[in-house]
Amino acid sequence: MKDSVNVFLYIAIIFLGAIFTTIALWDYEDKIEELENQVKEQEHYIDSLIQCIDTLQWENEIFDQVEKDATFLLSALMMVESRNNDSAHAISEDAVGCLQIRKTMVDDVNRILKRQGKAYEFTYDDRWSRQKSIMMFEIYCDHYNLTEPEEIARCWNGGPRGMNKEATVYYWNKVQDHLDS
């Protein structure tokens, strides 16, 4: 009888062990499934971050290209205006510096700055400074929302309505020649 009780206990222990093992396996399967779902969520999150990085890199490349294009355009304008000479002076027009800025341009830029509530003001002597000439150029282009190279060049040459003036086409062609070279 003792042997049959031992066998019964042995079978009961094996049976209970099998039940606990089965329950533990189900629990582990649930945990594995939960971890797999977390991994999938993280993969989606990582994919999303990679797309953000790709977008930022693409936008940065576009910004770099726009900045490079603007630099080339500004260089071309300086070549056409003054042969890139900060000391250039067209006495007949009183156009001064690398961008051949006239007094009326300084007045217009100062008017723009005043409208923007800025306390800063340019002087006519600032036309001799390359840095200040470029600042005036940027303020002018931003104010008149000039974005395309032809529009920028023709309006720089012919004023805010320069795109409407036939005389600025020749100027644009000269600038474009420098851009293309």
C-alpha positions in Angstrom: 0.0 0.0 0.0 2.8 2.3 0.8 4.2 1.7 -2.6 0.9 2.5 -4.3 0.6 5.8 -2.3 4.2 6.7 -3.3 3.3 6.0 -6.9 0.1 8.0 -6.6 2.0 10.9 -5.0 4.7 10.6 -7.7 2.1 10.7 -10.4 0.2 13.6 -8.7 3.5 15.5 -8.4 4.3 14.9 -12.1 0.7 15.8 -13.1 0.8 19.0 -11.0 4.3 19.8 -12.4 2.9 19.4 -15.9 0.0 21.7 -15.0 2.3 24.3 -13.5 4.7 24.0 -16.5 1.8 24.4 -18.9 0.5 27.5 -17.0 4.0 28.9 -16.9 4.4 28.3 -20.6 1.2 30.1 -21.3 2.3 33.0 -19.1 5.7 33.0 -20.9 3.9 32.9 -24.3 1.8 35.9 -23.2 4.9 37.8 -22.1 6.7 36.9 -25.3 3.8 38.1 -27.3 3.7 41.3 -25.2 7.4 41.9 -25.8 7.0 41.2 -29.5 4.3 43.9 -29.6 6.6 46.3 -27.8 9.4 45.6 -30.2 7.0 46.3 -33.2 5.9 49.5 -31.6 9.6 50.5 -31.1 10.3 49.6 -34.7 7.5 51.8 -35.8 8.8 54.6 -33.6 12.4 54.1 -34.9 11.0 54.2 -38.5 9.2 57.4 -37.7 12.4 58.9 -36.2 14.4 57.8 -39.3 11.8 59.5 -41.5 12.1 62.7 -39.4 15.9 62.6 -39.8 15.6 62.0 -43.5 13.2 64.9 -43.8 15.5 67.2 -41.8 18.5 66.2 -44.0 16.4 66.8 -47.1 15.3 70.2 -45.8 18.9 71.0 -44.8 20.1 70.1 -48.3 17.4 72.3 -49.8 18.4 75.2 -47.5 22.1 74.7 -48.3 21.2 74.8 -52.0 19.1 77.9 -51.6 21.9 79.5 -49.6 24.5 78.5 -52.2 22.2 79.8 -55.0 21.8 83.1 -53.1 25.6 83.4 -52.6 26.1 82.8 -56.3 23.5 85.3 -57.2 25.0 87.9 -54.9 28.4 87.3 -56.4 27.1 87.6 -59.9 25.3 90.9 -59.0 28.6 92.2 -57.5 30.5 91.2 -60.7 27.9 93.0 -62.9 27.6 96.0 -60.7 31.3 96.7 -59.8 33.5 93.9 -61.0 33.4 92.9 -57.3 35.1 96.2 -56.3 34.2 97.7 -52.9 35.7 101.0 -54.0 33.7 101.3 -57.2 32.0 104.7 -57.7 29.9 105.6 -60.7 30.0 109.4 -60.2 27.3 110.2 -62.8 24.8 108.1 -60.9 26.4 108.4 -57.4 26.3 104.6 -57.2 28.8 103.4 -54.7 30.5 100.1 -53.6 30.3 96.5 -54.6 26.6 96.6 -55.2 26.6 100.1 -56.6 24.0 101.4 -54.2 22.5 104.8 -54.8 21.3 107.2 -52.1 17.7 106.5 -53.0 18.3 102.8 -52.1 19.7 103.8 -48.7 16.6 106.0 -48.1 14.3 103.2 -49.1 16.0 100.7 -46.8 15.9 103.2 -43.9 12.2 103.7 -44.6 11.7 99.9 -44.4 13.7 99.7 -41.2 11.6 102.6 -39.7 8.4 100.8 -40.7 9.7 97.7 -39.0 10.3 99.7 -35.8 14.0 99.2 -36.0 16.2 102.0 -34.4 19.1 101.2 -36.8 19.7 103.4 -39.8 22.2 103.2 -42.6 24.3 106.2 -43.8 25.3 107.0 -47.3 28.9 106.2 -46.4 27.7 102.6 -45.5 27.5 101.9 -49.2 31.3 101.6 -49.2 31.1 98.7 -46.8 30.6 95.3 -48.4 29.0 93.9 -45.2 26.6 96.8 -44.9 25.8 96.8 -48.6 24.8 93.1 -48.3 22.7 93.9 -45.3 20.9 96.6 -47.3 20.5 94.2 -50.2 18.9 91.5 -47.9 16.6 94.0 -46.2 15.4 95.2 -49.6 14.8 91.7 -51.0 13.1 90.5 -47.8 10.8 93.6 -47.7 9.7 93.3 -51.3 9.5 89.5 -51.0 12.0 88.9 -53.8 12.8 85.2 -54.0 13.6 84.2 -57.6 17.0 85.0 -59.1 15.6 86.9 -62.1 13.1 88.8 -59.9 15.9 89.7 -57.4 18.3 90.9 -60.1 15.7 92.9 -62.1 14.2 94.6 -59.1 17.7 95.3 -57.7 18.4 97.1 -61.0 15.0 98.7 -61.7 13.4 99.1 -58.3 10.5 97.3 -56.7 8.7 97.2 -60.1 11.8 96.1 -62.0 10.2 92.9 -63.3 7.8 95.1 -65.3 10.5 97.2 -66.9 11.9 96.0 -70.3 15.1 97.8 -69.5 16.0 95.3 -66.7 15.9 92.3 -69.1 19.4 93.2 -70.4 20.7 93.5 -66.9 19.3 90.1 -66.0 20.9 88.6 -69.0 24.3 89.9 -67.8 23.7 88.5 -64.3 22.6 85.2 -65.8 25.8 85.0 -67.9 27.8 85.2 -64.7 25.6 82.6 -63.0 26.1 80.3 -65.9 29.9 80.7 -66.1 
